[in-house]
């Protein structure tokens, strides 16, 4: 039987597991870029970290199906966040590059995410933060 203390621990664990997701949601809303969805942000971040990455690699790394990635990439290209080039070694594959507008959107999103993390950590002492 689960006692009250164990139930509180489980409840706390559930809330702690939700924090990263809530942080991403906060950053997406606070960034105030309605054209940049959360998934598009993830794809743009992945491309910014690895310029020239293929759509298939993005799909594999983000654990998404290829058709969903293709649709979001098409929208990101249309919005000016990414460019898509045919791979000269394999014309069936697209290489993705981030644009200046995409880089600015990603940087703004990550800055907002960092602000959120600072807000979450502000209640802890420096010693507690080191743990």
Secondary structure as UniProt FT lines:
FT   HELIX           4..30
FT   TURN            31..32
FT   TURN            34..35
FT   HELIX           38..49
FT   TURN            51..52
FT   STRAND          53..54
FT   HELIX           55..61
FT   TURN            62..63
FT   HELIX           66..79
FT   STRAND          82..87
FT   TURN            88..89
FT   STRAND          90..98
FT   HELIX           100..121
FT   TURN            122..123
FT   HELIX           126..130
//
